Amino acid sequence: MTVARAIAGGLRSVWPDADVRLVPMADGGDGTVEAFLAAGAARRTASVRGPLGASLEAVYARDGERAIIEMAAASGLALLADPERDACRATTYGTGELIRSALDDGARSIVLGIGGSATTDGGAGALAALGVRFLDEDGLELSPDPASLEALARIDAANLDVRLAATTFAIACDVDNPLLGPHGAAAVYGPQKGASPADIAFLDGVLARLADCALRETGRDLRDLPGAGAAGGLGWALATFAGAALERGVDVIARIRHLDDALAGAGLCVTGEGRIDRQTLHGKVVAGVAALAAAHGVPVVAFGGSIEVEAEAELAARGITCMPIVPGPLELREAMRAAPELLYAAAARCARLRGAPAATS
C-alpha cells in the first residue's frame, strides 16, 4: 500500500482531480501477505515448525473468510543459512500447520503462495500436519522427510482434515514444471536447496514413490500437472489430496482484488516491480496486470527500480511503457530507503509527460 500511495500522490500532484483507484497487487510470492495486511486484512500468527523442525512464529493474513498464506513463512529457504540447506531433510510440515491454524480460525477459503521453498518433500510434511500418514511395508509410520520416505510403501489419508473438503483452495504458482524428471522439482530446484547430483536422483525417486502411492490411495495421478513440481511438490500434494487449484499467482490476486472491475473505464493503469527483466514477462505482476489492462484497452506504465533493455523492448511491443524511478546512479540501499519519494517523483513525471487521462487506475 505504501507503493500505491506514493504513486497516487505523484499523479495527483499533477492531476488533482483524477479518480485514482488503489489496487495493491502481488504475485503470490514474497510480500503477498504483507500486501493484504497493508490493505486492511487482519494479522494472524501461529507457532509452527521450520523446514528443519525448529519452532518459529509465522504470520499470515485473514481477509473475511479467506486466509492468505505464504509457505515461505514456515518452510522457506530464507529461514536457513546456506550451510543448513538440506533438501533430503527439509519438510513442509510447518506449512501444513499454518493451513491447519487458518482452518481452526474459521477460514473457508485459502490462498497459498508457494514461492521460495526450502523443501523437496512432495508436500508430505504439509499432508502429515493435516492428518495423512506415511507407512513402510510393516505398517510403521514414517517421518514425512525425503530421507525417511525412501521406505514408503503406503499412504493412509483416512484422517485427512475433513474441513479441507469444504474449503476453497487456490495455490499461487508461477512455474509449470511437472513433479518428476529432468524438468521436475528435484532436478530444477533441488540444487538451490542444497541438493547434490546424487541427492537429486534420490529425491526424484522418492517423489516418484510418493506419486505411485498417492495414485493407489486416491485414484488420482497428477504428477504431470503443470506446476506439480513447484515448491518441491507441495502443489502436487495439495492438488492430489485436497483438490487445490494451481493458478498463476498474479491471476489469483487480481481476482481477489477485483482488478478487472477497477480497470473498466480507466484512462491509465500504473504498475511496477523492483526490477523489470526477463522474468517479468512470465507471470509476474507487471505482465499479469498489463494483460488485464489490455483487455480493457487501457494503456500501461510500469515503474521499475531497474529495467533490463531486452525486457523493456518486449514489453513495449505489448503496449507497456517502462519508466525507471531512479533518476541517476544510486546505491541499492539508498534507493530502497528513498523508494516512496522516488516513486512519487516518477509518477509526477509520468503525469506531466502524458497529460491528464479521463480516469486513472
C-alpha positions in Angstrom: 0.0 0.0 0.0 3.0 2.3 0.6 4.0 2.0 -3.0 0.4 2.6 -4.3 0.0 5.7 -2.1 3.3 7.1 -3.3 2.4 6.7 -6.9 -1.1 8.1 -6.3 0.4 11.1 -4.6 2.7 11.8 -7.5 -0.2 11.5 -10.0 -2.4 13.8 -8.0 0.3 16.4 -7.7 -0.2 16.9 -11.4 -3.8 15.7 -11.9 -5.5 16.9 -8.7 -9.0 16.0 -9.9 -8.1 12.5 -11.2 -10.0 9.5 -9.9 -7.1 7.3 -8.7 -8.1 3.8 -7.6 -5.5 1.9 -5.4 -5.4 -1.8 -6.0 -2.3 -3.3 -4.2 -1.1 -6.3 -6.1 1.3 -9.3 -5.6 2.0 -12.5 -7.4 1.7 -15.0 -4.6 5.4 -14.8 -3.7 7.2 -12.8 -1.0 5.3 -9.8 0.1 1.8 -11.2 -0.7 0.8 -11.5 2.9 2.2 -8.0 3.7 0.2 -6.6 0.7 -3.0 -7.9 2.3 -2.1 -6.7 5.7 -1.3 -3.2 4.4 -4.7 -3.2 2.7 -6.5 -3.9 6.0 -6.5 -7.7 6.4 -6.2 -9.0 9.9 -2.8 -10.3 11.1 -2.6 -13.8 12.4 0.4 -15.7 13.9 0.9 -19.3 14.5 3.7 -21.3 16.2 4.9 -23.8 13.6 7.9 -26.0 12.7 10.5 -24.5 10.4 11.9 -26.5 7.4 14.3 -28.5 9.7 11.9 -28.7 12.7 12.9 -25.6 14.7 9.9 -23.8 16.3 9.1 -20.3 14.9 6.3 -17.8 14.7 4.8 -17.4 11.2 2.5 -14.7 10.1 -0.5 -15.0 7.7 -3.4 -12.7 6.8 -7.1 -13.1 7.3 -9.4 -11.2 5.0 -13.0 -12.1 5.8 -13.4 -15.8 5.5 -10.2 -16.0 3.4 -6.7 -16.8 4.7 -3.7 -15.7 2.7 -0.6 -17.8 3.5 3.0 -17.8 2.2 4.7 -21.2 2.6 8.0 -19.3 2.8 6.9 -18.1 6.2 7.1 -21.6 7.6 9.1 -23.7 5.0 11.1 -21.1 3.2 14.7 -21.1 2.0 15.4 -17.8 3.6 14.8 -19.3 7.0 18.0 -21.3 6.6 21.6 -20.2 6.4 23.5 -21.6 3.4 25.2 -24.4 5.3 21.9 -25.5 6.8 20.2 -26.2 3.5 19.3 -29.9 3.3 16.8 -30.9 0.6 16.8 -34.5 2.0 15.6 -33.5 5.4 13.6 -30.3 5.0 9.9 -30.6 5.1 6.7 -28.6 4.6 5.2 -29.6 8.0 5.1 -26.0 9.2 3.1 -25.0 6.1 0.6 -27.7 6.9 0.4 -26.3 10.5 -0.3 -22.8 9.0 -3.1 -24.3 6.9 -4.5 -26.0 10.0 -4.3 -22.8 12.0 -6.2 -21.0 9.3 -8.9 -23.7 9.4 -9.0 -23.5 13.2 -9.5 -19.8 12.9 -12.6 -20.3 10.7 -11.2 -19.7 7.2 -13.3 -21.2 4.5 -11.1 -20.1 1.6 -7.3 -20.3 1.5 -4.8 -18.7 -0.9 -1.4 -20.3 -0.6 1.7 -18.7 -2.2 4.3 -21.4 -2.7 7.4 -19.4 -3.8 10.8 -19.5 -2.0 10.6 -23.0 -0.5 13.5 -24.9 1.1 11.8 -28.3 0.5 11.6 -31.2 -1.9 9.4 -33.5 0.2 6.5 -33.7 -2.3 4.3 -31.8 0.3 4.5 -34.9 2.6 5.2 -32.7 5.6 2.2 -30.5 5.0 0.0 -33.5 4.4 1.2 -35.1 7.7 0.3 -32.0 9.6 -3.2 -32.3 8.1 -3.7 -35.9 9.1 -2.1 -38.1 6.4 0.1 -41.0 7.5 3.1 -42.4 5.5 3.7 -46.1 6.2 6.5 -48.6 5.5 6.0 -52.2 4.5 5.4 -53.2 8.1 2.8 -50.5 8.6 5.1 -48.4 10.7 4.6 -44.6 10.4 7.5 -42.7 8.7 8.7 -39.2 9.3 7.5 -37.1 6.3 11.0 -36.1 5.2 12.6 -37.5 2.0 15.3 -39.4 3.8 12.7 -41.4 5.6 10.2 -41.7 2.7 12.6 -43.8 0.8 11.0 -46.7 2.7 7.4 -45.6 1.8 5.0 -48.4 0.9 1.6 -46.9 1.5 -0.2 -43.6 2.2 -3.1 -43.5 4.6 -5.3 -40.5 4.1 -8.2 -41.7 6.2 -7.6 -39.0 8.8 -7.0 -36.1 6.4 -8.6 -33.0 7.9 -12.2 -33.1 6.7 -12.5 -29.3 6.7 -10.4 -29.2 3.6 -13.3 -30.7 1.6 -15.4 -27.6 2.4 -12.6 -25.2 1.8 -11.9 -23.3 -1.5 -8.1 -23.8 -2.0 -6.1 -21.8 -4.5 -2.4 -22.2 -4.9 -0.5 -19.3 -6.3 2.1 -21.0 -8.6 4.2 -19.2 -11.2 6.0 -22.2 -12.7 4.8 -25.1 -14.9 7.3 -27.8 -14.0 6.0 -31.4 -13.6 6.7 -33.3 -10.5 9.3 -35.7 -11.9 12.1 -36.0 -14.4 14.7 -33.6 -15.9 12.3 -30.6 -15.6 10.8 -31.7 -12.3 11.0 -30.5 -8.7 14.3 -32.1 -7.8 16.2 -31.6 -11.0 15.3 -27.9 -11.5 15.1 -26.6 -7.9 17.0 -29.1 -5.8 20.4 -27.5 -6.3 19.4 -24.2 -4.8 18.1 -26.1 -1.8 21.4 -27.8 -1.1 20.9 -31.0 -3.2 24.0 -32.6 -4.8 23.6 -34.5 -8.1 23.3 -37.7 -6.1 20.7 -36.1 -3.9 18.7 -35.0 -7.0 18.5 -38.6 -8.3 17.5 -39.8 -4.8 14.8 -37.1 -4.4 13.3 -37.8 -7.8 13.0 -41.4 -6.8 11.3 -40.5 -3.5 8.9 -38.2 -5.3 8.1 -41.0 -7.8 7.4 -43.3 -4.9 5.1 -40.7 -3.4 3.2 -40.3 -6.7 2.8 -44.1 -7.1 1.4 -44.5 -3.5 -0.8 -41.4 -3.9 -2.3 -42.9 -7.1 -3.1 -46.1 -5.2 -4.7 -44.2 -2.3 -6.7 -41.5 -4.2 -7.0 -42.8 -7.8 -5.5 -39.5 -9.0 -2.3 -39.2 -10.9 -1.3 -35.5 -11.2 2.5 -36.0 -11.5 2.4 -34.3 -14.9 0.2 -31.5 -13.9 1.8 -28.1 -14.9 3.1 -26.7 -11.6 3.2 -30.0 -9.8 6.9 -29.6 -9.3 6.6 -26.1 -7.7 7.9 -25.8 -4.1 9.3 -29.3 -4.1 5.9 -30.9 -5.0 3.7 -29.1 -2.4 1.3 -28.0 -5.2 1.1 -31.6 -6.4 0.3 -32.8 -2.9 -2.5 -30.3 -2.2 -4.0 -30.7 -5.6 -4.0 -34.5 -5.2 -5.3 -34.8 -1.7 -7.2 -31.5 -1.1 -8.5 -30.7 -4.6 -6.5 -27.4 -4.6 -6.3 -25.5 -7.9 -2.9 -24.3 -9.2 -3.1 -20.9 -10.7 -0.8 -18.1 -11.7 -0.3 -16.0 -8.6 -1.0 -12.7 -10.2 -4.3 -14.0 -11.6 -5.4 -15.2 -8.2 -4.6 -11.9 -6.5 -6.1 -9.9 -9.4 -9.4 -11.8 -8.9 -9.4 -11.3 -5.2 -8.7 -7.6 -5.6 -11.3 -7.2 -8.3 -8.7 -5.6 -10.6 -10.8 -6.3 -13.6 -13.6 -4.0 -12.3 -11.2 -1.3 -11.4 -9.8 -1.2 -14.9 -13.2 -0.8 -16.5 -13.3 2.7 -17.9 -9.8 3.7 -16.7 -7.7 6.0 -18.8 -4.3 4.7 -17.5 -3.0 1.7 -15.5 0.2 2.2 -13.4 2.1 -0.8 -12.1 5.6 -1.8 -11.4 8.3 -4.1 -10.0 11.6 -3.7 -8.2 13.4 -5.0 -11.3 11.9 -5.3 -14.7 13.7 -8.1 -16.5 13.0 -11.3 -18.5 11.2 -12.9 -15.5 8.7 -10.0 -15.7 7.4 -11.4 -18.9 6.4 -14.7 -17.4 3.6 -14.4 -14.9 4.9 -11.6 -12.7 2.8 -8.6 -11.6 3.6 -6.3 -14.5 2.8 -8.8 -17.2 -0.4 -10.0 -15.4 -1.7 -6.6 -14.7 -0.9 -5.5 -18.3 -2.8 -8.4 -19.8 -5.9 -7.4 -17.9 -5.5 -3.8 -18.8 -5.1 -4.7 -22.5 -8.4 -6.5 -22.4 -10.0 -3.1 -21.4 -7.9 -1.1 -23.9 -6.1 0.7 -21.0 -2.5 1.9 -21.6 0.0 0.7 -19.0 3.0 2.4 -17.4 5.3 0.2 -15.4 7.8 1.7 -12.9 11.0 -0.2 -12.2 13.9 0.3 -9.9 16.0 -1.1 -12.8 14.9 -2.0 -16.3 16.5 -4.6 -18.5 16.8 -3.3 -22.1 15.6 -6.6 -23.7 12.6 -6.9 -21.4 11.7 -3.2 -22.0 11.6 -3.8 -25.7 9.4 -6.8 -25.4 7.1 -5.1 -23.0 6.9 -2.1 -25.3 5.6 -4.5 -28.0 2.8 -5.4 -25.6 1.9 -1.8 -25.2 3.6 -1.3 -21.9 5.8 1.8 -21.3 8.6 1.2 -18.8 9.8 4.1 -16.7 12.8 4.0 -14.2 12.2 5.5 -10.8 15.8 6.2 -10.1 16.9 9.4 -11.9 20.6 8.6 -11.8 23.3 6.4 -10.2 22.3 5.4 -6.7 23.3 2.7 -4.3 20.7 0.0 -3.8 20.4 0.6 -0.1 19.7 4.3 -0.6 17.3 3.6 -3.5 15.3 1.3 -1.3 15.2 3.8 1.6 14.0 6.5 -0.7 11.6 4.4 -2.7 8.4 6.3 -1.7 9.9 9.6 -2.7 11.4 8.2 -5.9 8.0 6.7 -6.9 6.2 10.0 -6.1 8.6 11.9 -8.3 8.4 9.3 -11.1 4.6 9.3 -11.1 4.6 13.1 -11.3 7.0 13.0 -14.3 4.7 10.4 -15.9 1.6 12.6 -15.4 3.4 15.6 -16.9 4.5 13.7 -19.9 1.1 12.1 -20.7 -1.4 14.8 -20.0 -4.5 14.2 -17.9 -6.4 10.9 -18.6 -10.1 10.5 -18.3 -9.6 8.3 -15.3 -6.7 6.6 -13.6 -6.3 3.2 -12.0 
